Amino acid sequence: MHIVFFGDQHLDSLGGAQVSMRLQREFLERDGHTVTVVAPRMQDSRASSGAHGGAFVDLPSMPITVDREYSMSWPGRATDRFLDRAMTRRPPVDLVHVQADFWGAFIGHRYAQRHGLPVVHTMHNRVDVGIAAVTPLHRPVLAVLNTWRGIAMRGIGRSVRGRDGWAFLRGLAAGASAVTAPSTHFARRLEQHDVFPQVDVIWNGIDDDLRAQTLAARPATREPGRPRFVWLGRMSPEKRLLPFLEAFVASGVDADLEIIGGGAQRAAAEKVVRGIDGVRFAGRLTYAQTLERIAAADALVQTSIGFETQGMTPFEAATLGTPSVICDPDIGAELGGGLWAVPDADPAASSRDIEVQRVTALAETLRRAASDIAGGTAPVPVPEVAEAFRQSSRTAAMIAVYERVLARP
């Protein structure tokens, strides 16, 4: 098969969806398939590895963040023409796999409609929660997004009305032959909100080979001692890095903390922990380096709530034998064990009190985790997660979806 991926961001940029798509491409090609990746060209050339050869179609783009990490491409006729010209240099396409939520999704569905191709759409994003986390004007923003989607995808699939985040996702799914989600909890929510009748659950995975190498390099046993926590991700409000650092300071734990990643909140994050011993900002790391740090840590801390459609990092940690501190109960339930669950706040409280309660609960959980680690009684991740999270098994599951879609008359 020749599958064309569409993403909102270039695969050399930071983000869990980008990591997942890189792995999917690699393992599909190992299995003999051809993959072309269509995404906005990175504006920060220093951040792009350039190691993708001719398999990427980098669309004309404009930067959308101050650090130029992220870009957007405008879905319209000019982009359509550019893409169609670029694709004449690639083999005939069998199927479109949209793994985007905004402009990349619009561009992908437009391409599929022009060329009469079936679409598999992977939903990576809780659009409503993500937008609410970064702007108090999320309702008008969602209304504008729904209008934009209606214009950009006019004539694709069934007509969808509505102004909220679920209406937006229903509109994206309207042109798809199959929809997948990276977690059971997100798949069930998509079904409950009539985004798609039956959503296939296919976790994002971990590189089989790198996992084996990382585990081989790690000491067979861990000596109890000063705990080592690791937090990684994009430094933006929905990831809740700043509340986590406030909780870490309030906890008073005698522990090391490594923070991996970048983003607009880095300066604010450094200010919160200024003068605190044992806190280190590692910046951007390669995928292999990140896995090494997770394996070396005593616990990974995952702090977003209600935003993650899977939350890859706790699954990577579990696969490497590292337990996690988890704030999102849906992610904790998906992991099935090997974690310290942070109690959530009283939903009847005011929004300000909810955040205070969450920081207090996270601080207490960090103290409990540090005590367990130092005492050698940390929880052990569920062994079944390691098998189910390997990328080879995830690719096999996705190929089954592709074949099912292509077999339809």
Backbone hydrogen bonds, N-H to C=O, Kabsch-Sander energy under -0.5 kcal/mol:
donor,donor_aa,acceptor,acceptor_aa,energy
3,I,1,M,-0.6
3,I,34,T,-2.7
4,V,95,L,-2.2
5,F,3,I,-0.6
5,F,36,T,-3.0
6,F,97,H,-1.8
7,G,38,V,-2.3
13,S,10,H,-1.9
19,V,15,G,-2.0
20,S,16,G,-2.5
21,M,17,A,-2.5
22,R,18,Q,-2.2
23,L,19,V,-2.0
24,Q,20,S,-2.7
25,R,21,M,-2.5
26,E,22,R,-2.3
27,F,23,L,-2.6
28,L,24,Q,-2.4
29,E,25,R,-2.2
30,R,26,E,-1.9
31,D,27,F,-1.2
32,G,29,E,-1.5
33,H,28,L,-2.3
34,T,1,M,-2.9
36,T,3,I,-2.2
37,V,55,A,-2.6
38,V,5,F,-2.9
38,V,36,T,-0.5
39,A,37,V,-0.5
39,A,57,V,-1.8
41,R,59,L,-2.5
43,Q,68,R,-0.5
44,D,68,R,-1.0
45,S,43,Q,-1.2
47,A,44,D,-1.5
48,S,44,D,-0.5
48,S,45,S,-0.7
53,G,50,G,-0.6
55,A,52,H,-1.6
56,F,53,G,-0.5
57,V,37,V,-3.1
58,D,56,F,-0.6
59,L,39,A,-2.6
59,L,57,V,-0.8
62,M,72,M,-2.0
64,I,70,Y,-2.6
65,T,70,Y,-0.9
68,R,65,T,-1.8
72,M,62,M,-2.2
76,G,74,W,-0.9
80,D,76,G,-2.4
81,R,77,R,-2.6
82,F,78,A,-2.2
83,L,79,T,-2.7
84,D,80,D,-2.7
85,R,81,R,-2.2
86,A,82,F,-2.2
87,M,83,L,-2.5
88,T,84,D,-0.7
88,T,85,R,-0.9
89,R,86,A,-1.4
90,R,87,M,-1.6
94,D,2,H,-2.5
95,L,2,H,-1.6
96,V,118,P,-2.5
97,H,4,V,-3.0
98,V,96,V,-0.6
98,V,120,V,-2.0
99,Q,6,F,-2.9
99,Q,97,H,-0.5
105,A,102,F,-0.6
106,F,102,F,-2.2
107,I,103,W,-2.7
108,G,104,G,-2.2
109,H,105,A,-2.6
110,R,106,F,-2.2
111,Y,107,I,-2.2
112,A,108,G,-2.4
113,Q,109,H,-2.4
114,R,110,R,-2.4
115,H,111,Y,-1.7
116,G,112,A,-0.6
116,G,113,Q,-0.8
117,L,112,A,-2.4
120,V,96,V,-2.6
121,H,178,A,-2.6
122,T,98,V,-2.8
122,T,120,V,-0.6
123,M,121,H,-0.6
123,M,180,T,-2.6
124,H,122,T,-0.7
126,R,307,F,-0.8
127,V,125,N,-1.5
130,G,126,R,-2.6
131,I,127,V,-2.3
132,A,128,D,-2.0
133,A,129,V,-1.6
134,V,130,G,-0.7
134,V,131,I,-0.8
135,T,131,I,-1.4
138,H,135,T,-0.7
141,V,137,L,-2.1
142,L,138,H,-2.7
143,A,139,R,-2.1
144,V,140,P,-2.3
145,L,141,V,-2.6
146,N,142,L,-2.4
147,T,143,A,-1.9
148,W,144,V,-2.8
149,R,145,L,-2.9
150,G,146,N,-2.2
151,I,147,T,-2.0
152,A,148,W,-3.1
153,M,149,R,-2.4
154,R,151,I,-1.2
156,I,153,M,-2.1
157,G,155,G,-0.6
158,R,174,A,-0.5
168,F,164,D,-1.7
169,L,165,G,-2.0
170,R,166,W,-2.5
171,G,167,A,-2.2
172,L,168,F,-1.7
173,A,169,L,-2.3
174,A,170,R,-0.9
175,G,172,L,-0.8
176,A,173,A,-2.0
177,S,119,V,-3.1
178,A,119,V,-1.3
180,T,121,H,-2.2
181,A,200,D,-2.5
187,A,183,S,-2.0
188,R,184,T,-2.5
189,R,185,H,-1.5
190,L,186,F,-2.5
191,E,187,A,-2.1
192,Q,188,R,-2.6
193,H,189,R,-1.8
194,D,191,E,-1.8
195,V,190,L,-2.9
196,F,190,L,-0.6
200,D,179,V,-2.3
202,I,181,A,-2.6
202,I,200,D,-0.7
206,I,389,F,-1.9
211,R,207,D,-2.5
212,A,208,D,-2.1
213,Q,209,D,-2.5
214,T,210,L,-2.9
215,L,211,R,-2.6
216,A,212,A,-2.1
217,A,213,Q,-1.6
218,R,214,T,-0.8
218,R,215,L,-0.5
223,E,221,T,-0.5
229,F,227,P,-0.5
229,F,256,D,-3.0
230,V,299,A,-1.7
231,W,258,E,-2.5
233,G,260,I,-2.0
235,M,262,G,-2.7
236,S,234,R,-1.9
239,K,236,S,-1.9
240,R,236,S,-0.5
240,R,237,P,-1.6
244,F,240,R,-1.4
245,L,241,L,-2.5
246,E,242,L,-2.2
247,A,243,P,-2.2
248,F,244,F,-2.6
249,V,245,L,-2.4
250,A,246,E,-2.5
251,S,247,A,-2.2
252,G,248,F,-1.0
252,G,249,V,-0.6
253,V,248,F,-0.6
255,A,253,V,-1.4
256,D,227,P,-2.8
257,L,278,G,-2.9
258,E,229,F,-2.1
259,I,280,R,-2.9
260,I,231,W,-2.9
260,I,258,E,-0.5
261,G,283,G,-2.0
265,Q,235,M,-2.0
266,R,263,G,-1.5
269,A,265,Q,-2.5
270,E,266,R,-2.8
271,K,267,A,-1.7
272,V,268,A,-1.6
273,V,269,A,-1.3
274,R,271,K,-0.9
276,I,273,V,-2.4
277,D,275,G,-0.6
279,V,276,I,-1.0
280,R,257,L,-2.8
280,R,278,G,-0.5
282,A,259,I,-2.8
282,A,280,R,-0.7
283,G,259,I,-0.8
290,T,286,T,-2.5
291,L,287,Y,-2.3
292,E,288,A,-1.9
293,R,289,Q,-2.1
294,I,290,T,-2.3
295,A,291,L,-2.6
296,A,292,E,-1.8
297,A,293,R,-1.2
297,A,294,I,-0.5
298,D,228,R,-2.5
299,A,228,R,-1.6
300,L,323,P,-2.1
301,V,230,V,-2.6
302,Q,300,L,-0.5
302,Q,325,V,-3.0
303,T,301,V,-0.5
309,T,124,H,-0.5
315,F,311,G,-0.8
315,F,312,M,-0.6
316,E,312,M,-2.5
317,A,313,T,-2.6
318,A,314,P,-2.6
319,T,315,F,-2.3
320,L,316,E,-1.3
320,L,317,A,-0.6
321,G,318,A,-1.3
322,T,317,A,-3.1
324,S,338,G,-1.2
325,V,300,L,-3.1
326,I,324,S,-0.6
326,I,340,W,-2.5
327,C,302,Q,-1.6
332,G,328,D,-2.0
333,A,329,P,-2.3
334,E,330,D,-1.8
335,L,331,I,-2.2
336,G,332,G,-1.8
340,W,324,S,-2.7
341,A,339,L,-0.6
342,V,326,I,-2.9
349,A,346,D,-2.0
354,I,350,S,-2.7
355,E,351,S,-1.6
356,V,352,R,-1.8
357,Q,353,D,-2.9
358,R,354,I,-2.3
359,V,355,E,-2.3
360,T,356,V,-2.3
361,A,357,Q,-2.6
362,L,358,R,-2.3
363,A,359,V,-2.3
364,E,360,T,-2.1
365,T,361,A,-2.2
366,L,362,L,-2.5
367,R,363,A,-1.9
368,R,364,E,-2.2
369,A,365,T,-2.8
370,A,366,L,-2.6
371,S,367,R,-2.1
372,D,368,R,-2.4
373,I,369,A,-2.7
374,A,370,A,-2.5
375,G,371,S,-1.9
376,G,372,D,-0.5
376,G,373,I,-1.2
377,T,372,D,-3.0
378,A,372,D,-0.5
385,V,382,V,-1.4
386,A,382,V,-0.6
386,A,383,P,-0.9
387,E,383,P,-0.9
388,A,384,E,-2.1
389,F,385,V,-1.8
390,R,387,E,-0.9
391,Q,206,I,-2.5
393,S,390,R,-0.5
394,R,390,R,-1.7
395,T,391,Q,-2.9
396,A,392,S,-1.8
397,A,393,S,-1.7
398,M,394,R,-2.0
399,I,395,T,-2.7
400,A,396,A,-1.6
401,V,397,A,-1.2
402,Y,398,M,-2.5
403,E,399,I,-2.8
404,R,400,A,-1.9
405,V,401,V,-2.3
406,L,402,Y,-2.7
407,A,403,E,-1.5
408,R,405,V,-1.1
